[in-house]
Amino acid sequence: MDVGVMVISWAAFALLLFVLVGGPILLVDWSRKRRQAAIECQIALTDAIDGQVGAIVSPVVSKPLFGPWDVEIAAPLQQPGTVAGILSVVDEVFGDVVGPGSDRYRIFLTATQDALRETRAPSSPKRWARAPLATA
């Protein structure tokens, strides 16, 4: 058999082996590292907020495939001082983690359930009308 054909056959076999075994391993490792980085960043942010303002919020940090970091926080929006403290802590932590620049992360603030209950108008009590019972 021709030596060139043998070399090409072995190279194709090695490439196929890498694609079927090595490729998924590299992809899983890359995905695990991304998830681990997001978890570490979320823990650092939670600890920093807890140290600065107290344990009143729990941020959720994620990193989309193409885009800046996303930070979702349910905060008491009726307390502007607390929200300002939370935002300054987020800026400090992400300044250390991802470097300076405002396009490196996005913050999504939502009102906490307690704040929604306080601002919602009380609903009128529902009264179920019953037909009077007939007495004989």
Secondary structure as UniProt FT lines:
FT   HELIX           3..17
FT   HELIX           18..22
FT   HELIX           23..52
FT   TURN            55..56
FT   STRAND          60..62
FT   STRAND          69..75
FT   TURN            77..78
FT   HELIX           80..98
FT   HELIX           102..104
FT   STRAND          105..111
FT   HELIX           113..119
//
